[in-house]
Each structure stands twice: as C-alpha cells, then as structure tokens.
C-alpha cells in the first residue's frame, strides 16, 4: 500500500513524496522439529534423530518507507534524478536456510530484516560538457546492514546460538558508498547527407568508466562471534576501484 504527492516545481522538474507500507504473512521459515528440550538436559523429543528441518509458513514481514524523489534538470546540459528513502523493515526469520536460536521461543527472532537499511540516498545524472564530451554518474549511499551476534558455540547443533537477551540482527555494519562515473565522447564516421538533411548513422564512441571511483571500502560481512578477538570487524568487502576503457561502433 502506498500514497504520495507530486509537484512540478519548475519547468520539467518534479518533486514527489511517497509513503509505502508493506505487510507479509504466512511466509516460509525453517524450524527444528526435534530441537533439544528447553530444560537444558540436551534431550530431544525423538532421541533417535538429531535435527529435523521443518519448513513452516508462520513468518511475517512488516515495512514502512518514506521516499522523497527529485527528477528533472537544468536546460539541455544537465539531467538528474535523486532519491532519499527512510525505511524500517522488520521480520522474524532470515529465510529457510537458517534455524532460529530458540526453536521453542520465536519472539527473540523479531528484528530488522537482513535487507533493512534505514537511510538510502541515490543520485544519477548526466552532464553535457564542452567539445562533445558527456559525463554521467551514479551515487548510492546506504546506512549499515544488520548482522547477528552469536556466542560461537553450538550446543543444540542448529548453528545459531546468541547470548542471553540478544535478539536477531542486533548488530549494525558501517555505511556503504558507491560512486560510479563515466566520461564518453562520440565521433561521427560519416558526413551528413545534404540531400536528406540527417545525421550520420555511423559513429564511434570512446568511454572511460570508474566503478567505486572513490575506492571506498564497502563492508559486506561482519564477524559477529562475541568470543572472537575480531568481533565487530569486517571479514568481507565489495570490490575496490575499477577502471574500464571501452569503445563502441554504431552503424
């Protein structure tokens, strides 16, 4: 469900504000139907088996988002798009590939969704430069993603044990920043026909792309084991700066 308003603030330039609500019920989750009893004895309902994975449709997802969007430009030289999103997404499972920490009490599983990023800023624009050059850029900034805090031990064999009182996805990683830039120039390989008064259909375009141009370290994984001396440090990151040269022939 969503509702919003849009206003043209000047010629061919618009500003919009939108609120959206997302609700999902009867979503799939994984549960251990033979988890050790909560008495602490380590006994299972059926001692002849260890974990028994059971897929249930009892999970939920709830989300709110407020989006402010700008689109337009200034004359023929600049066209741009900008968007800021403030959102909150909550659920009680990370999917069908992980057990809950306590199979007899799912309340601590309620927490931020794996994809929850409270703040997102996106910008894309193109600028027409002198001498036929054209520059485009895409900027994406997002607050940190959540991660699980665990003990590092696994007494129940479900691979997920959190410290007492710690709920799912309590930790937060650092923000991510991605800036991609392209500079290009096209050359005509055929003169315009005086009779047809039209442009050439054959041209060569050279471009330089810089992905993650500012070489920002975008963390994609955090060590959440509290017993580890590296707790809270990154153990995975996205690619660094990449420069790409390309040529395109159109005919």
N, C-alpha and C positions, 0 to 999 in steps of 0.2 A: 504494500500500500504506500502510495506517495502523493504528495501535494506540493505545488510550488507556484511561484510567480516569476514572470519575465518582463523586463522593461528595456526598451530601446533608449539608451542614454544619450547617444548621438547617432549620426547617420551610419547605418550598417554596423553598429556596435551595440551589443546586448549584455545585460547583466541579469542573472537569474538566481533565485534562492529556492531550494527544494528540501523538503523533509521526507524521509522514507522510513518505513517500519517493516521489518522482516520477522516472520514467525514460522518456525518449522516444528512439526510434531511427528511422533512415531518414526523418528529417524533411527537408523541402524547403529547398534553398538555391540561390542564384544564383552562377554562376561564369562567368568569361570564358574561353571555349574558344579564343580567339585572342589571349590576353594577350601582351604583349611578352616575349620570352625573358629569363630571369634573367641573361643575360650582360651586360646593360647596354647592348647595342648598339641597343636600340629596335626590333629586327626582330621581326616576328610570324611564327607558323607559316605563315599564309597571308597574304602581303603584299597581296593583292587586296582584303582586307577589314580593317575596324578591329575594334571589339569584336563578339564573337559571344556573346550571352547564352544560357547553357545552364542549365536548371533540373535540379538533381540531388537525389536522395533519400539524401544521405550525412551529414546533420547530426544532432546529438544534443542532448538536454536532460536535465539531472540536477538534482534539487532535494531539499532537506531542510528540514523545518519542524517547530518545536516550538510548540504552541499551548496557552496557559493561558486558560481561559474561566470567567467568573462569570456566573450568571444567577439572578435572584430578586428579592427586595425586602424591605421592612420594613412589615408591616401592609398597610393599604389605601391608604396615601398615597404610597408610592414603589415603582416597579418599574424594575429596571435590568438592563443587560446590559453586560459588559465583557470585552474580549479583548486579550491580548498575544501577538504572534507573532514568534518569532525564526526567520529563514529564510535560506537561501542557495540561489540558482538560478544554474546555470552552463550555458552552451551555446556553440556555435561559429558562430552566424550570427544576424543581425538580421532574417532573412526573405528573401523572394525579390525584394526591391526594392533591394538594395544588393550590390555586389561585395565580395569580400574584398580586403584591402590587397595581398596577395601571392597570386595565383592558383596559384602553384606550391608554396606552403608555407602550409597552413591551420592549423598549430599556433598561431601568434600570434592566431588568431581565437577561441581558447578564452578566455572571460572571463565576467563577470557578464551575465546576461540583461538585456535592456532593462527588464524589469519587476521586477528584483531590488531589494528594499528590505529591508535586514537586520532592521530593527525596525519593527513596526507596533503601534499602540495604538488601539483603537476602544472607544468607550463610547456607549451610548444609554440614556436614562432618561426617565421621566415622573414628575412630582410633582403631587399634588392639593393645591392651595392653598386658603386660606380664601375665602369669598364665591363659590365655584363656579368659580374660575379654575384652569386647568390649564397646566402648563409642561412642555415636552419639549425635549430637547437631544440632539444627536449630535456627538460629538467624534472626529475622526480625525487621528492623528499618525503620520507615517512618516519614516524616515530618507531621505537623499537618493538620487535615482536616478542610475545611471551614465550617462556620456556619453563619446563618442570624442574622443581628442586627435589632431589631424591637422596636417600641415605647411602646408596652404594651397596647395600646388602639386599638379598632376595630370599628371605626365609620361606615365602609361600610359593616360589617358583613362577611368579607371574611377571617378572622383570620390572615391576613398578612398585617401589616402596618409598613413601615420603615420610619425612619427620612428623611427629605428632603435631597436629594443629595446622599443618601446612596444606593448603588446598592446591588443586591442579592449576598449572600455568601461573604460579605466583611471581616468578622472576620476569624481568624485562631486559631485553638486549638493547644495544645502542641504536641510535637513529641511522638510517641509510640515506645516502645522497648519490644520485646517478645523473651525470650531465653528459649528454651526447651531442656532438657538434658536427655539422657537415658544411664544407665550403666547396662550391662547384662553379663551373663555367662551361658553357656550351659554345661550340664553334660550328658555323654553317659550312657545309662542304659543297654547296651548290647555290649559285646565284638565283635570285628570284626571277621568275619569268615576267618579262614586261607585258606580254600579251594577257597572261592570266592574273597578273597582279596578286600573286600569292607567295607565301614564304616557302623556302626550301623544305623538302621533306627529309633531306639527308643531313644529319649533323652528328658531331662527336662531342660527348660530354665527359670532362675530367672532374673527378671529385676526390676530396680528402675527408675521411671520417675519423673522428676521435671518439671512441667509446670510453665512458668513465674518464672524461677529459681531465678532471682534477685529480685523478688517481686516488680517490677516496676509498678507504678500506671498509667495505660493506660486509659486516659480520652476518653469517648465515647460521652459525651454530655456537652455543654457549655450553660450557661444562657446568652442569647443574648438580653434581655429586658433592654434597657438603663435606664429606670426609676426604675429598681430594685437595691437595695443596694448590691445585689450579682452579679451584672453584670460582666461578664467575668470569673466567677468562674465555676468550674465543678459541674455538677449535676448528672453525671453517669460515671461509670468506669467499665472496664473489670475485670474479676476475679483475685484475688491475687495468691500468690504461692500455688501450689497444688502438693502434693507428692503422688505418686501411686506405690504400690507394686503389682507385678503380677508374675504368674507362668504359663508356657505353656508346655504341654506334647505333643510331636510329636511321631507318630508311623506309 
